[in-house]
Amino acid sequence: MQNASVGVADAVDDQLAPRGESAAMWKNRAMVLTLLMSNVVLLTLLVATYMPSEGDVAIGKAAPRDATVNLPELKGGAILAANQWPDACSFVDQEEIKAILPGAKDIEQESRPINALSIKDFAADSSWKESDRSESGQCLYSMRLPGETYAATQFWFRIEAVADPKLIVGYGDRVGSGTNTNQGAKGADHCVITGLYEGSWNCRKGPLLFTVGGQSSVTFKGELAPAPFVWRDDVLPEFVRTIAAKIK
């Protein structure tokens, strides 16, 4: 009975197959067409998934306020003690964040301490000194971007050193290891990318050596690259421009 059923199916396929083609040839052609159609549908879905939409998050441009962060004139290899550093949160305010990320809401900032004592300094003198610590050497900003249910996006700015600009050049080149690029300079004297994926920017401007970083999980308008790369390549350089504008 099974052989009879197979024979009937083959006979039907022979009737459906175009003239001059066997049932097997027609089946193969039909299978190829089916696979092609499946690939077309899959490709359409992928394109629709990654094409930017109107609901994606827009990236603005830096709009630094006309304010200078006061730093003393440092010459002859002078180094500003960490406890005399300016408040890191004074370099970027909420309006400047909204200029770069117009859709940002629920913006909050938090000052964090920085220990500026190197291991070489510690080996020379391990006693605690107030001058080795800045109570507000780093500022962490959290915010909620369109599409986020809570303040999941973060930006941070950290002061690395304040010293004679000539000393900062040599020190920055030594400790600021990374990929050299002018992409993030945007008003700074020099910048390097310190990571390839969720990278940060290490930059110097005059007497200031600093690092900016952060993260976001949103998709950005007009961008097909994953969020970490857009954040590194398009968002952080605008923050670099904002900070560098405060150093005259």
URFEN-V689476 format. One record per backbone hydrogen bond with DSSP energy under -1.0 kcal/mol. NH is the residue of the N-H (numbers start at 1). CO is the residue of the C=O. E is the energy in kcal/mol with one decimal. If there is no record, write none. Layout:
nh=NH co=CO e=E
nh=NH co=CO e=E
This chain:
nh=5 co=1 e=-2.0
nh=6 co=2 e=-2.2
nh=7 co=3 e=-2.2
nh=8 co=4 e=-2.1
nh=9 co=5 e=-2.4
nh=10 co=6 e=-2.4
nh=11 co=7 e=-2.0
nh=12 co=8 e=-2.2
nh=13 co=9 e=-2.5
nh=14 co=10 e=-2.4
nh=15 co=11 e=-1.6
nh=16 co=12 e=-2.0
nh=17 co=13 e=-2.4
nh=21 co=18 e=-2.1
nh=26 co=22 e=-2.2
nh=27 co=23 e=-2.3
nh=28 co=24 e=-2.2
nh=29 co=25 e=-2.2
nh=30 co=26 e=-2.4
nh=31 co=27 e=-2.3
nh=32 co=28 e=-2.3
nh=33 co=29 e=-2.3
nh=34 co=30 e=-2.1
nh=35 co=31 e=-2.3
nh=36 co=32 e=-2.4
nh=37 co=33 e=-2.4
nh=38 co=34 e=-2.1
nh=39 co=35 e=-2.2
nh=40 co=36 e=-2.2
nh=41 co=37 e=-2.3
nh=42 co=38 e=-2.4
nh=43 co=39 e=-2.7
nh=44 co=40 e=-2.3
nh=45 co=41 e=-2.0
nh=46 co=42 e=-2.3
nh=47 co=43 e=-2.6
nh=48 co=44 e=-2.3
nh=49 co=45 e=-1.9
nh=50 co=46 e=-2.1
nh=51 co=47 e=-1.8
nh=56 co=53 e=-1.5
nh=57 co=219 e=-2.3
nh=60 co=100 e=-3.2
nh=67 co=65 e=-2.3
nh=69 co=246 e=-1.9
nh=78 co=75 e=-1.1
nh=80 co=162 e=-2.6
nh=82 co=131 e=-1.7
nh=84 co=81 e=-2.2
nh=85 co=82 e=-1.6
nh=88 co=136 e=-2.9
nh=90 co=87 e=-2.1
nh=91 co=88 e=-1.5
nh=97 co=93 e=-1.7
nh=98 co=94 e=-2.2
nh=99 co=95 e=-1.4
nh=100 co=96 e=-1.1
nh=101 co=97 e=-3.1
nh=104 co=101 e=-2.3
nh=105 co=144 e=-2.1
nh=108 co=142 e=-2.6
nh=110 co=140 e=-1.9
nh=112 co=138 e=-3.2
nh=114 co=134 e=-3.2
nh=116 co=132 e=-3.0
nh=122 co=118 e=-2.3
nh=123 co=119 e=-2.3
nh=124 co=120 e=-1.6
nh=125 co=121 e=-2.3
nh=132 co=129 e=-1.7
nh=133 co=130 e=-1.5
nh=134 co=114 e=-3.0
nh=138 co=112 e=-2.0
nh=139 co=157 e=-2.7
nh=140 co=110 e=-2.6
nh=141 co=155 e=-3.4
nh=142 co=108 e=-2.4
nh=143 co=153 e=-2.4
nh=144 co=105 e=-3.1
nh=148 co=145 e=-2.5
nh=152 co=150 e=-2.3
nh=153 co=143 e=-1.8
nh=154 co=215 e=-2.3
nh=155 co=141 e=-2.3
nh=156 co=213 e=-2.2
nh=157 co=139 e=-2.2
nh=158 co=211 e=-2.8
nh=159 co=137 e=-2.8
nh=160 co=209 e=-3.3
nh=161 co=209 e=-1.6
nh=163 co=207 e=-2.0
nh=164 co=78 e=-2.6
nh=168 co=164 e=-2.4
nh=169 co=165 e=-1.9
nh=170 co=166 e=-1.4
nh=171 co=167 e=-2.7
nh=172 co=168 e=-3.2
nh=173 co=169 e=-2.0
nh=174 co=170 e=-1.4
nh=175 co=171 e=-2.7
nh=176 co=172 e=-2.3
nh=177 co=175 e=-1.5
nh=179 co=193 e=-2.5
nh=181 co=191 e=-1.4
nh=188 co=185 e=-2.9
nh=189 co=204 e=-2.5
nh=190 co=204 e=-1.2
nh=192 co=202 e=-2.0
nh=193 co=179 e=-2.2
nh=194 co=200 e=-2.7
nh=199 co=197 e=-1.2
nh=201 co=212 e=-2.5
nh=202 co=192 e=-2.5
nh=203 co=210 e=-2.9
nh=204 co=190 e=-2.1
nh=205 co=208 e=-2.5
nh=208 co=205 e=-2.1
nh=209 co=161 e=-2.6
nh=210 co=203 e=-2.9
nh=211 co=158 e=-2.4
nh=212 co=201 e=-2.4
nh=213 co=156 e=-2.1
nh=215 co=154 e=-2.4
nh=221 co=57 e=-3.1
nh=223 co=220 e=-1.9
nh=230 co=226 e=-1.8
nh=231 co=227 e=-2.8
nh=232 co=228 e=-2.1
nh=233 co=229 e=-2.9
nh=234 co=230 e=-2.7
nh=235 co=230 e=-1.4
nh=236 co=231 e=-2.7
nh=238 co=235 e=-1.1
nh=239 co=235 e=-1.1
nh=240 co=236 e=-2.3
nh=241 co=237 e=-2.1
nh=242 co=238 e=-1.8
nh=243 co=239 e=-2.5
nh=244 co=240 e=-2.9
nh=245 co=241 e=-1.6
nh=246 co=243 e=-1.6
nh=247 co=244 e=-1.4
